[in-house]
Amino acid sequence: MDILFLARLQFALTSVFHFFFVPLTLGLSIFTAILETAWVRTGNEKYLKLVQFWGRLFLINFAVGVVTGIVMEFQFGMNWSEYSRFVGDIFGVPLAIEALLAFFMESTFLGIWIFGRDRLPKAVHAASIWLVALGSNLSALWILVANSFMQAPVGFRMAADGSRAEMTDFAALLFNPNVWKQFPHVLAGGIVTGGFLVIAISVWHLMKGTKDREAFITSMKFGTIYAFIGTIFVTMAGHTQMQHIMKTQPMKVAAAEALWETENPASFSLFTIGNEEKLEDVFSIRIPRLLSFLAYNSFEGEVKGIRDLQAEYETKYGTGNYIPSIITAYWSFRLMVGAGTLMLFVSLLGLWKVSRDDYRFSPFIGALFFWSMLLPWIANSTGWILAEMGRQPWIVFGLLKTEQAVTPASVVSSGELILSITLFTLLYLMLAAADLFLIRKYAALGLEAAE
């Protein structure tokens, strides 16, 4: 089998699986810190019990997430050695800072938080979980600094022989506009992931008739407000990021909209079945002018189509196919937006229930709240699929194609890749099973078990 396909498959499997855990770590760490702050300020033991309950679930998720992330970095040297050779002088710097600064900070204060409960003053102990949350989100920031160079390379020069990119301006790398459009979106994605898990588990306990009803009502209130804020934040950040991508990677937007021809004003595709080979619609329902509004906050504005962008890229970069998988970009975008829309609806329903102090749930409404916890994972995963697949054929946009970045077949064979994919998939399935078993077990046991 093709080495490039197998290498991409393995990285896709490991990265998507790893990102199941990252947003929950980002969001649940902040939520736990908020609850502990409430305990310090009020002295109410209810908040302490909730800190212990949600903190245990956070720790389970954190432990499995760390394990799944280690494998990803090895792949840069094993499956993507040409990429590492080309961009290692730049890409390695934020990853090293992430490990040596953010992750060490996160893990150090996590240890203090775990073992310092009865050994530290309450305010100092609360500060330790805030530093865990800060470290977690700084870790995400540094990884996004590295990823943003792949999306929009800045602060570099090519070596004299053209064999690699060399950093010339670290500040440009850190303040890459793509970072500061991408990071708020990822942070907000973490908040909604944590918030919807809190809602789901709280509703489950309230429907079950737990004796800790008052505590889970409080948890429901906090979680609903947290999820609603996150949903508004993620929508606004996503809109801003999309407008930025219009300038830096217009082909990604055109593919996500199946926009074959340049339009002004541009229509938004509500539903399209297209022919990728002929670059034309088979069937399409479009809303006039809406894409221009999303791109420019105006119902007038040109959005370039796939045909014109392909011709433009061929003139700029040479002969080749610069069109990503349109079906992947199109449907991943719609799954992301669709999940986000449903999250807004569920969070508004939750706010309505909370505002009325109504914690009775019909089987349908209870199931809706419970299974809505899957929506952030759908949105997070499809969002990253769009971000990475929509950039193809580039691994570093405008500089290095994905096919040029893979380790040569003479070094890593297809058989070795198939074996490692099989083993890693089995290992990850076992980790997923362990994670789900532990979270389900301790979520169901309630507050007393957390103590």
Phi, psi and omega in degrees: 000159184296130181299316181300314180299315182294320179295319178293319179299315181296317180293323178298314181297313183289321183287318179295318179296316179300322184284355169297328188264329186300307183300324179293322175299314181298312186282319184286332176295317179293317180298316178297320178296322177298315180296319180292325175297320177298321178295316180298320184285326186255334186073008182284121183297338177303318181292323178297318178297320178292324176299314180294322181293304182288331177295323178294317179295323176299317182295320178299312180296319181298316183298314181290323180298321178298315181299317183289335182282334183298321184298324186301318185291330177295331183293334179299322179274331185271306184266339186232049184294326179292325174295312181299323178293321184286318190239007185300327179298334182257307186298326184290335185294304179296329177293322178293317178296320178302316182287314188280334181253294189292311184291320177297320177297313180300310184289325179296309182287337173295318176298318178298319181293319182294312189262357183258011186307309183257011183246347183241152171302151185303318182294321179293320179296319177297322179298327182293323179286329174295324178289329172297313179298318178297315179297320179299314183284330172294323176301314177298321181299314182292325176294323178289331173299316178294315181295325182293333174295326176291326181281320183211084186296132179218166172064040183216169168218156177278142175300158184303324181270001177074013186275341183202162175264138182239136180291135176240341185211099181294324179298322178296323178296315182290322183258024172307124181307330180296326179300314189275358165266327186277318186298314178301326179293318179291317178300314179295324176299324176292320180297314181292327178297313177296317183297317182286331173294318179298315179300312184300311183289323178297314179297321179301315180291322180293323178289330180286339182083041182297151178286345177267040187301315183299319180294319181284336170295316176299317178299319178297316179299308180300314183295322181293314178297317180299315180293320180295314178301316179297321181294317177297316181298315183292326178293313181294317180294321179295321178297315179296319180295321179297319179294325177292318180297329176305327182274323188265326181222067184299334179296326179296317179293317180298320179292320180294339180253000186049046181266098187285320184244150176296135181229146174207105359286158185259140181268153179261132181280118174278321177200126181223134165249119186239164174254105185293328181292316182268353182054059180207160179283142165265317176207139182206140170241120186232150177258115183302140171071348188292322180295322176299320179296317179295327183279326189231003187057032180210146180280006173238143178152136183278133171240122184287143180267171186298318182299312182293322179293321176300315179295320179296316180291325177296322177294321185278318188249351182105172182299138179161175178258115184251019181260123177287178176294110185291318181298324178291312180296317184297309186279332175294323177296318182287325175294320178297309181293320179297316178296320178297320178296317178295324177298319178298317179298313183293319180293324176294319176298319178297317178298320179297317179295316182294317181297333179264004185052040181253106182243031171260134185230128173291161178306321181292311181295321178298316178295323178299312179296318184294308185283350175295345178297341178282339185300315178298324178293322176296314181295316180298313184292313181291330176297317179288326175300316177297316182299319185270317180287328179291345179275345184299147016271014184268139166265325167239113193302123177081354183243313188219126178278153182301321181294338178274349188263346187283152176294135182301149181298337179290343181260312179238121184273163177296325178297318178296321179292317179299318179297314182292323177298316180298313182293316180294322180296316178296318179297316181293325176296322178292320177297318179298318180297318179295317180297312180297321179298313183291316180296316179297317182299308186280335174292321182285330183291333175088197191287325183295320179295327180293329178295000000 
